[in-house]
Amino acid sequence: MRSGSRLKITSLMLALGIVLSLQATASAAELVGFSDHRFRPGTIVIRNSEKRLYLVLRGNRAIRYKVAVGKSRKAWTGHAQITAKFIRPAWSPSSEVRRDFPHLPNVIEGGAPNNPMGAAAMTLSNGNYAIHGTNRPGSIGRAVSYGCIRMANNDIQDLYQRVGVRTQVVALP
């Protein structure tokens, strides 16, 4: 093999390794053991104290995602269902958010860089809350929202494909 060919193959392998490592780190999702038998497969379980969301699978397993949760006195606990699913949704601030940030427009179009819903959103039956992506990935792993569950955009896209409307959602302290 000529040295030029060897160099091209080595460069190609290096580039492939970089792409694969970026893909591996792009998602915070992990397959983990999950033995809390209160929850059936297909249920979404949010553990606010851990800042993690679990999609319960069969065989005592779950897919675990790192999330942002509601800030102090904004986090919710209890039961809800997914009521609708949206790709690149528009966003309108709630009256509470508008009170804190009166300069916000009435609507921020889907896909806009300042749209806090990110790549996708799934609305919940318990009020003005959703599980959604974010344009602020640095907020993941923190208690910062007004009650919504924020996920990295690649993670919300993954979860979005795995669940449907009427999926049960349980938020624990």
Biotite code that builds the C-alpha atoms (Angstrom):
import biotite.structure as struc

atoms = struc.array([
    struc.Atom([0.000, 0.000, 0.000], chain_id="A", res_id=1, res_name="MET", atom_name="CA", element="C"),
    struc.Atom([1.389, 3.411, -0.914], chain_id="A", res_id=2, res_name="ARG", atom_name="CA", element="C"),
    struc.Atom([1.923, 5.958, 1.854], chain_id="A", res_id=3, res_name="SER", atom_name="CA", element="C"),
    struc.Atom([-0.571, 8.377, 0.224], chain_id="A", res_id=4, res_name="GLY", atom_name="CA", element="C"),
    struc.Atom([-3.314, 5.737, 0.328], chain_id="A", res_id=5, res_name="SER", atom_name="CA", element="C"),
    struc.Atom([-2.404, 4.818, 3.901], chain_id="A", res_id=6, res_name="ARG", atom_name="CA", element="C"),
    struc.Atom([-2.614, 8.499, 4.889], chain_id="A", res_id=7, res_name="LEU", atom_name="CA", element="C"),
    struc.Atom([-6.063, 8.837, 3.269], chain_id="A", res_id=8, res_name="LYS", atom_name="CA", element="C"),
    struc.Atom([-7.355, 5.733, 5.063], chain_id="A", res_id=9, res_name="ILE", atom_name="CA", element="C"),
    struc.Atom([-5.913, 6.913, 8.381], chain_id="A", res_id=10, res_name="THR", atom_name="CA", element="C"),
    struc.Atom([-7.496, 10.349, 7.900], chain_id="A", res_id=11, res_name="SER", atom_name="CA", element="C"),
    struc.Atom([-10.825, 8.793, 6.988], chain_id="A", res_id=12, res_name="LEU", atom_name="CA", element="C"),
    struc.Atom([-10.735, 6.527, 10.050], chain_id="A", res_id=13, res_name="MET", atom_name="CA", element="C"),
    struc.Atom([-9.881, 9.474, 12.296], chain_id="A", res_id=14, res_name="LEU", atom_name="CA", element="C"),
    struc.Atom([-12.757, 11.522, 10.864], chain_id="A", res_id=15, res_name="ALA", atom_name="CA", element="C"),
    struc.Atom([-15.159, 8.590, 11.344], chain_id="A", res_id=16, res_name="LEU", atom_name="CA", element="C"),
    struc.Atom([-13.991, 8.195, 14.960], chain_id="A", res_id=17, res_name="GLY", atom_name="CA", element="C"),
    struc.Atom([-14.611, 11.884, 15.643], chain_id="A", res_id=18, res_name="ILE", atom_name="CA", element="C"),
    struc.Atom([-18.114, 11.704, 14.147], chain_id="A", res_id=19, res_name="VAL", atom_name="CA", element="C"),
    struc.Atom([-18.974, 8.591, 16.176], chain_id="A", res_id=20, res_name="LEU", atom_name="CA", element="C"),
    struc.Atom([-17.678, 10.122, 19.402], chain_id="A", res_id=21, res_name="SER", atom_name="CA", element="C"),
    struc.Atom([-19.678, 13.305, 18.778], chain_id="A", res_id=22, res_name="LEU", atom_name="CA", element="C"),
    struc.Atom([-22.805, 11.244, 18.203], chain_id="A", res_id=23, res_name="GLN", atom_name="CA", element="C"),
    struc.Atom([-22.191, 9.302, 21.398], chain_id="A", res_id=24, res_name="ALA", atom_name="CA", element="C"),
    struc.Atom([-21.814, 12.469, 23.489], chain_id="A", res_id=25, res_name="THR", atom_name="CA", element="C"),
    struc.Atom([-24.608, 14.377, 21.748], chain_id="A", res_id=26, res_name="ALA", atom_name="CA", element="C"),
    struc.Atom([-27.266, 12.525, 23.720], chain_id="A", res_id=27, res_name="SER", atom_name="CA", element="C"),
    struc.Atom([-27.571, 12.333, 27.475], chain_id="A", res_id=28, res_name="ALA", atom_name="CA", element="C"),
    struc.Atom([-29.865, 9.292, 27.210], chain_id="A", res_id=29, res_name="ALA", atom_name="CA", element="C"),
    struc.Atom([-28.769, 6.087, 28.934], chain_id="A", res_id=30, res_name="GLU", atom_name="CA", element="C"),
    struc.Atom([-30.256, 2.619, 29.205], chain_id="A", res_id=31, res_name="LEU", atom_name="CA", element="C"),
    struc.Atom([-30.429, 1.887, 32.949], chain_id="A", res_id=32, res_name="VAL", atom_name="CA", element="C"),
    struc.Atom([-31.924, -0.582, 35.382], chain_id="A", res_id=33, res_name="GLY", atom_name="CA", element="C"),
    struc.Atom([-35.324, 0.478, 36.730], chain_id="A", res_id=34, res_name="PHE", atom_name="CA", element="C"),
    struc.Atom([-37.045, -1.683, 39.310], chain_id="A", res_id=35, res_name="SER", atom_name="CA", element="C"),
    struc.Atom([-39.823, 0.601, 40.601], chain_id="A", res_id=36, res_name="ASP", atom_name="CA", element="C"),
    struc.Atom([-42.770, -1.706, 39.907], chain_id="A", res_id=37, res_name="HIS", atom_name="CA", element="C"),
    struc.Atom([-45.347, 1.040, 40.523], chain_id="A", res_id=38, res_name="ARG", atom_name="CA", element="C"),
    struc.Atom([-44.871, 2.129, 36.908], chain_id="A", res_id=39, res_name="PHE", atom_name="CA", element="C"),
    struc.Atom([-45.828, 0.188, 33.799], chain_id="A", res_id=40, res_name="ARG", atom_name="CA", element="C"),
    struc.Atom([-43.687, 0.063, 30.664], chain_id="A", res_id=41, res_name="PRO", atom_name="CA", element="C"),
    struc.Atom([-44.361, 3.114, 28.523], chain_id="A", res_id=42, res_name="GLY", atom_name="CA", element="C"),
    struc.Atom([-44.791, 5.452, 31.497], chain_id="A", res_id=43, res_name="THR", atom_name="CA", element="C"),
    struc.Atom([-42.679, 8.592, 31.746], chain_id="A", res_id=44, res_name="ILE", atom_name="CA", element="C"),
    struc.Atom([-41.364, 9.126, 35.285], chain_id="A", res_id=45, res_name="VAL", atom_name="CA", element="C"),
    struc.Atom([-39.788, 12.469, 36.204], chain_id="A", res_id=46, res_name="ILE", atom_name="CA", element="C"),
    struc.Atom([-37.688, 12.577, 39.351], chain_id="A", res_id=47, res_name="ARG", atom_name="CA", element="C"),
    struc.Atom([-37.402, 16.289, 40.111], chain_id="A", res_id=48, res_name="ASN", atom_name="CA", element="C"),
    struc.Atom([-34.724, 15.836, 42.782], chain_id="A", res_id=49, res_name="SER", atom_name="CA", element="C"),
    struc.Atom([-32.513, 13.928, 40.328], chain_id="A", res_id=50, res_name="GLU", atom_name="CA", element="C"),
    struc.Atom([-33.351, 16.192, 37.382], chain_id="A", res_id=51, res_name="LYS", atom_name="CA", element="C"),
    struc.Atom([-33.923, 13.043, 35.348], chain_id="A", res_id=52, res_name="ARG", atom_name="CA", element="C"),
    struc.Atom([-36.735, 11.723, 33.196], chain_id="A", res_id=53, res_name="LEU", atom_name="CA", element="C"),
    struc.Atom([-37.203, 7.960, 32.785], chain_id="A", res_id=54, res_name="TYR", atom_name="CA", element="C"),
    struc.Atom([-39.091, 6.191, 30.030], chain_id="A", res_id=55, res_name="LEU", atom_name="CA", element="C"),
    struc.Atom([-39.976, 2.868, 31.643], chain_id="A", res_id=56, res_name="VAL", atom_name="CA", element="C"),
    struc.Atom([-39.263, -0.181, 29.465], chain_id="A", res_id=57, res_name="LEU", atom_name="CA", element="C"),
    struc.Atom([-39.947, -3.885, 29.917], chain_id="A", res_id=58, res_name="ARG", atom_name="CA", element="C"),
    struc.Atom([-37.513, -6.076, 31.823], chain_id="A", res_id=59, res_name="GLY", atom_name="CA", element="C"),
    struc.Atom([-36.750, -3.690, 34.704], chain_id="A", res_id=60, res_name="ASN", atom_name="CA", element="C"),
    struc.Atom([-35.083, -1.172, 32.393], chain_id="A", res_id=61, res_name="ARG", atom_name="CA", element="C"),
    struc.Atom([-35.617, 2.454, 31.433], chain_id="A", res_id=62, res_name="ALA", atom_name="CA", element="C"),
    struc.Atom([-34.148, 5.076, 29.187], chain_id="A", res_id=63, res_name="ILE", atom_name="CA", element="C"),
    struc.Atom([-32.881, 7.874, 31.426], chain_id="A", res_id=64, res_name="ARG", atom_name="CA", element="C"),
    struc.Atom([-32.549, 11.458, 30.206], chain_id="A", res_id=65, res_name="TYR", atom_name="CA", element="C"),
    struc.Atom([-31.040, 14.448, 31.988], chain_id="A", res_id=66, res_name="LYS", atom_name="CA", element="C"),
    struc.Atom([-33.585, 17.309, 32.171], chain_id="A", res_id=67, res_name="VAL", atom_name="CA", element="C"),
    struc.Atom([-34.206, 20.760, 33.585], chain_id="A", res_id=68, res_name="ALA", atom_name="CA", element="C"),
    struc.Atom([-37.132, 20.966, 35.998], chain_id="A", res_id=69, res_name="VAL", atom_name="CA", element="C"),
    struc.Atom([-39.191, 23.685, 37.644], chain_id="A", res_id=70, res_name="GLY", atom_name="CA", element="C"),
    struc.Atom([-37.367, 26.118, 39.865], chain_id="A", res_id=71, res_name="LYS", atom_name="CA", element="C"),
    struc.Atom([-38.190, 26.433, 43.556], chain_id="A", res_id=72, res_name="SER", atom_name="CA", element="C"),
    struc.Atom([-41.978, 26.518, 44.061], chain_id="A", res_id=73, res_name="ARG", atom_name="CA", element="C"),
    struc.Atom([-42.551, 25.954, 40.327], chain_id="A", res_id=74, res_name="LYS", atom_name="CA", element="C"),
    struc.Atom([-41.798, 22.221, 40.041], chain_id="A", res_id=75, res_name="ALA", atom_name="CA", element="C"),
    struc.Atom([-44.904, 20.065, 39.924], chain_id="A", res_id=76, res_name="TRP", atom_name="CA", element="C"),
    struc.Atom([-45.535, 16.570, 41.171], chain_id="A", res_id=77, res_name="THR", atom_name="CA", element="C"),
    struc.Atom([-48.394, 14.249, 40.369], chain_id="A", res_id=78, res_name="GLY", atom_name="CA", element="C"),
    struc.Atom([-49.933, 12.581, 37.342], chain_id="A", res_id=79, res_name="HIS", atom_name="CA", element="C"),
    struc.Atom([-50.595, 13.858, 33.827], chain_id="A", res_id=80, res_name="ALA", atom_name="CA", element="C"),
    struc.Atom([-50.931, 12.589, 30.276], chain_id="A", res_id=81, res_name="GLN", atom_name="CA", element="C"),
    struc.Atom([-49.431, 13.782, 27.031], chain_id="A", res_id=82, res_name="ILE", atom_name="CA", element="C"),
    struc.Atom([-52.238, 15.640, 25.268], chain_id="A", res_id=83, res_name="THR", atom_name="CA", element="C"),
    struc.Atom([-50.515, 16.690, 22.013], chain_id="A", res_id=84, res_name="ALA", atom_name="CA", element="C"),
    struc.Atom([-47.180, 16.545, 20.202], chain_id="A", res_id=85, res_name="LYS", atom_name="CA", element="C"),
    struc.Atom([-45.565, 19.298, 18.137], chain_id="A", res_id=86, res_name="PHE", atom_name="CA", element="C"),
    struc.Atom([-42.433, 19.665, 16.015], chain_id="A", res_id=87, res_name="ILE", atom_name="CA", element="C"),
    struc.Atom([-40.808, 23.121, 16.222], chain_id="A", res_id=88, res_name="ARG", atom_name="CA", element="C"),
    struc.Atom([-43.830, 24.643, 17.974], chain_id="A", res_id=89, res_name="PRO", atom_name="CA", element="C"),
    struc.Atom([-44.556, 28.333, 18.296], chain_id="A", res_id=90, res_name="ALA", atom_name="CA", element="C"),
    struc.Atom([-44.527, 29.585, 21.889], chain_id="A", res_id=91, res_name="TRP", atom_name="CA", element="C"),
    struc.Atom([-46.679, 32.088, 23.745], chain_id="A", res_id=92, res_name="SER", atom_name="CA", element="C"),
    struc.Atom([-45.570, 33.118, 27.228], chain_id="A", res_id=93, res_name="PRO", atom_name="CA", element="C"),
    struc.Atom([-47.956, 32.306, 30.066], chain_id="A", res_id=94, res_name="SER", atom_name="CA", element="C"),
    struc.Atom([-49.323, 35.179, 32.144], chain_id="A", res_id=95, res_name="SER", atom_name="CA", element="C"),
    struc.Atom([-46.802, 34.312, 34.880], chain_id="A", res_id=96, res_name="GLU", atom_name="CA", element="C"),
    struc.Atom([-43.865, 34.434, 32.474], chain_id="A", res_id=97, res_name="VAL", atom_name="CA", element="C"),
    struc.Atom([-45.229, 37.642, 30.909], chain_id="A", res_id=98, res_name="ARG", atom_name="CA", element="C"),
    struc.Atom([-45.458, 39.238, 34.367], chain_id="A", res_id=99, res_name="ARG", atom_name="CA", element="C"),
    struc.Atom([-41.759, 38.471, 34.958], chain_id="A", res_id=100, res_name="ASP", atom_name="CA", element="C"),
    struc.Atom([-40.681, 39.351, 31.402], chain_id="A", res_id=101, res_name="PHE", atom_name="CA", element="C"),
    struc.Atom([-43.098, 41.991, 30.032], chain_id="A", res_id=102, res_name="PRO", atom_name="CA", element="C"),
    struc.Atom([-40.851, 42.690, 27.024], chain_id="A", res_id=103, res_name="HIS", atom_name="CA", element="C"),
    struc.Atom([-41.525, 39.270, 25.462], chain_id="A", res_id=104, res_name="LEU", atom_name="CA", element="C"),
    struc.Atom([-43.581, 39.177, 22.260], chain_id="A", res_id=105, res_name="PRO", atom_name="CA", element="C"),
    struc.Atom([-47.023, 37.546, 22.304], chain_id="A", res_id=106, res_name="ASN", atom_name="CA", element="C"),
    struc.Atom([-45.768, 34.693, 20.105], chain_id="A", res_id=107, res_name="VAL", atom_name="CA", element="C"),
    struc.Atom([-42.323, 33.413, 19.158], chain_id="A", res_id=108, res_name="ILE", atom_name="CA", element="C"),
    struc.Atom([-42.487, 31.408, 15.957], chain_id="A", res_id=109, res_name="GLU", atom_name="CA", element="C"),
    struc.Atom([-41.362, 27.800, 15.886], chain_id="A", res_id=110, res_name="GLY", atom_name="CA", element="C"),
    struc.Atom([-37.755, 27.349, 14.882], chain_id="A", res_id=111, res_name="GLY", atom_name="CA", element="C"),
    struc.Atom([-36.779, 30.889, 15.914], chain_id="A", res_id=112, res_name="ALA", atom_name="CA", element="C"),
    struc.Atom([-33.484, 30.930, 17.834], chain_id="A", res_id=113, res_name="PRO", atom_name="CA", element="C"),
    struc.Atom([-35.170, 32.617, 20.818], chain_id="A", res_id=114, res_name="ASN", atom_name="CA", element="C"),
    struc.Atom([-38.039, 30.099, 20.960], chain_id="A", res_id=115, res_name="ASN", atom_name="CA", element="C"),
    struc.Atom([-37.693, 28.289, 24.315], chain_id="A", res_id=116, res_name="PRO", atom_name="CA", element="C"),
    struc.Atom([-39.571, 25.183, 23.113], chain_id="A", res_id=117, res_name="MET", atom_name="CA", element="C"),
    struc.Atom([-36.677, 23.896, 21.030], chain_id="A", res_id=118, res_name="GLY", atom_name="CA", element="C"),
    struc.Atom([-37.033, 21.128, 18.461], chain_id="A", res_id=119, res_name="ALA", atom_name="CA", element="C"),
    struc.Atom([-40.247, 19.533, 19.760], chain_id="A", res_id=120, res_name="ALA", atom_name="CA", element="C"),
    struc.Atom([-42.793, 19.682, 22.553], chain_id="A", res_id=121, res_name="ALA", atom_name="CA", element="C"),
    struc.Atom([-45.383, 17.436, 24.136], chain_id="A", res_id=122, res_name="MET", atom_name="CA", element="C"),
    struc.Atom([-48.097, 19.230, 26.092], chain_id="A", res_id=123, res_name="THR", atom_name="CA", element="C"),
    struc.Atom([-49.399, 17.800, 29.353], chain_id="A", res_id=124, res_name="LEU", atom_name="CA", element="C"),
    struc.Atom([-52.903, 17.542, 30.762], chain_id="A", res_id=125, res_name="SER", atom_name="CA", element="C"),
    struc.Atom([-52.039, 19.317, 34.008], chain_id="A", res_id=126, res_name="ASN", atom_name="CA", element="C"),
    struc.Atom([-52.093, 22.925, 32.867], chain_id="A", res_id=127, res_name="GLY", atom_name="CA", element="C"),
    struc.Atom([-49.565, 25.100, 31.079], chain_id="A", res_id=128, res_name="ASN", atom_name="CA", element="C"),
    struc.Atom([-46.805, 22.502, 31.210], chain_id="A", res_id=129, res_name="TYR", atom_name="CA", element="C"),
    struc.Atom([-44.940, 20.574, 28.547], chain_id="A", res_id=130, res_name="ALA", atom_name="CA", element="C"),
    struc.Atom([-41.967, 18.320, 28.042], chain_id="A", res_id=131, res_name="ILE", atom_name="CA", element="C"),
    struc.Atom([-39.934, 20.156, 25.422], chain_id="A", res_id=132, res_name="HIS", atom_name="CA", element="C"),
    struc.Atom([-36.554, 20.869, 23.927], chain_id="A", res_id=133, res_name="GLY", atom_name="CA", element="C"),
    struc.Atom([-34.600, 24.010, 24.672], chain_id="A", res_id=134, res_name="THR", atom_name="CA", element="C"),
    struc.Atom([-32.538, 26.710, 23.029], chain_id="A", res_id=135, res_name="ASN", atom_name="CA", element="C"),
    struc.Atom([-30.569, 26.905, 26.315], chain_id="A", res_id=136, res_name="ARG", atom_name="CA", element="C"),
    struc.Atom([-28.769, 23.551, 26.635], chain_id="A", res_id=137, res_name="PRO", atom_name="CA", element="C"),
    struc.Atom([-26.791, 24.876, 29.625], chain_id="A", res_id=138, res_name="GLY", atom_name="CA", element="C"),
    struc.Atom([-30.020, 24.801, 31.650], chain_id="A", res_id=139, res_name="SER", atom_name="CA", element="C"),
    struc.Atom([-30.238, 20.991, 31.469], chain_id="A", res_id=140, res_name="ILE", atom_name="CA", element="C"),
    struc.Atom([-29.579, 19.423, 34.857], chain_id="A", res_id=141, res_name="GLY", atom_name="CA", element="C"),
    struc.Atom([-30.842, 22.461, 36.763], chain_id="A", res_id=142, res_name="ARG", atom_name="CA", element="C"),
    struc.Atom([-34.060, 23.660, 38.417], chain_id="A", res_id=143, res_name="ALA", atom_name="CA", element="C"),
    struc.Atom([-34.785, 26.703, 36.246], chain_id="A", res_id=144, res_name="VAL", atom_name="CA", element="C"),
    struc.Atom([-38.146, 26.466, 34.465], chain_id="A", res_id=145, res_name="SER", atom_name="CA", element="C"),
    struc.Atom([-41.649, 27.641, 35.322], chain_id="A", res_id=146, res_name="TYR", atom_name="CA", element="C"),
    struc.Atom([-42.677, 23.996, 35.628], chain_id="A", res_id=147, res_name="GLY", atom_name="CA", element="C"),
    struc.Atom([-41.988, 22.605, 32.181], chain_id="A", res_id=148, res_name="CYS", atom_name="CA", element="C"),
    struc.Atom([-39.545, 19.762, 31.711], chain_id="A", res_id=149, res_name="ILE", atom_name="CA", element="C"),
    struc.Atom([-36.715, 20.806, 29.385], chain_id="A", res_id=150, res_name="ARG", atom_name="CA", element="C"),
    struc.Atom([-34.626, 18.314, 27.462], chain_id="A", res_id=151, res_name="MET", atom_name="CA", element="C"),
    struc.Atom([-31.689, 18.595, 25.103], chain_id="A", res_id=152, res_name="ALA", atom_name="CA", element="C"),
    struc.Atom([-33.107, 18.901, 21.580], chain_id="A", res_id=153, res_name="ASN", atom_name="CA", element="C"),
    struc.Atom([-31.708, 15.539, 20.462], chain_id="A", res_id=154, res_name="ASN", atom_name="CA", element="C"),
    struc.Atom([-33.205, 13.908, 23.568], chain_id="A", res_id=155, res_name="ASP", atom_name="CA", element="C"),
    struc.Atom([-36.694, 15.376, 23.070], chain_id="A", res_id=156, res_name="ILE", atom_name="CA", element="C"),
    struc.Atom([-36.558, 14.187, 19.458], chain_id="A", res_id=157, res_name="GLN", atom_name="CA", element="C"),
    struc.Atom([-35.714, 10.688, 20.671], chain_id="A", res_id=158, res_name="ASP", atom_name="CA", element="C"),
    struc.Atom([-38.424, 10.627, 23.347], chain_id="A", res_id=159, res_name="LEU", atom_name="CA", element="C"),
    struc.Atom([-40.956, 12.166, 20.915], chain_id="A", res_id=160, res_name="TYR", atom_name="CA", element="C"),
    struc.Atom([-40.561, 9.162, 18.605], chain_id="A", res_id=161, res_name="GLN", atom_name="CA", element="C"),
    struc.Atom([-40.970, 6.675, 21.448], chain_id="A", res_id=162, res_name="ARG", atom_name="CA", element="C"),
    struc.Atom([-44.200, 7.913, 23.066], chain_id="A", res_id=163, res_name="VAL", atom_name="CA", element="C"),
    struc.Atom([-47.656, 8.926, 21.957], chain_id="A", res_id=164, res_name="GLY", atom_name="CA", element="C"),
    struc.Atom([-50.597, 11.032, 22.992], chain_id="A", res_id=165, res_name="VAL", atom_name="CA", element="C"),
    struc.Atom([-52.135, 9.665, 26.229], chain_id="A", res_id=166, res_name="ARG", atom_name="CA", element="C"),
    struc.Atom([-48.765, 8.426, 27.519], chain_id="A", res_id=167, res_name="THR", atom_name="CA", element="C"),
    struc.Atom([-48.859, 8.543, 31.312], chain_id="A", res_id=168, res_name="GLN", atom_name="CA", element="C"),
    struc.Atom([-46.476, 11.017, 32.976], chain_id="A", res_id=169, res_name="VAL", atom_name="CA", element="C"),
    struc.Atom([-45.685, 10.883, 36.689], chain_id="A", res_id=170, res_name="VAL", atom_name="CA", element="C"),
    struc.Atom([-43.588, 13.556, 38.390], chain_id="A", res_id=171, res_name="ALA", atom_name="CA", element="C"),
    struc.Atom([-42.046, 12.697, 41.743], chain_id="A", res_id=172, res_name="LEU", atom_name="CA", element="C"),
    struc.Atom([-40.372, 15.097, 44.189], chain_id="A", res_id=173, res_name="PRO", atom_name="CA", element="C"),
])
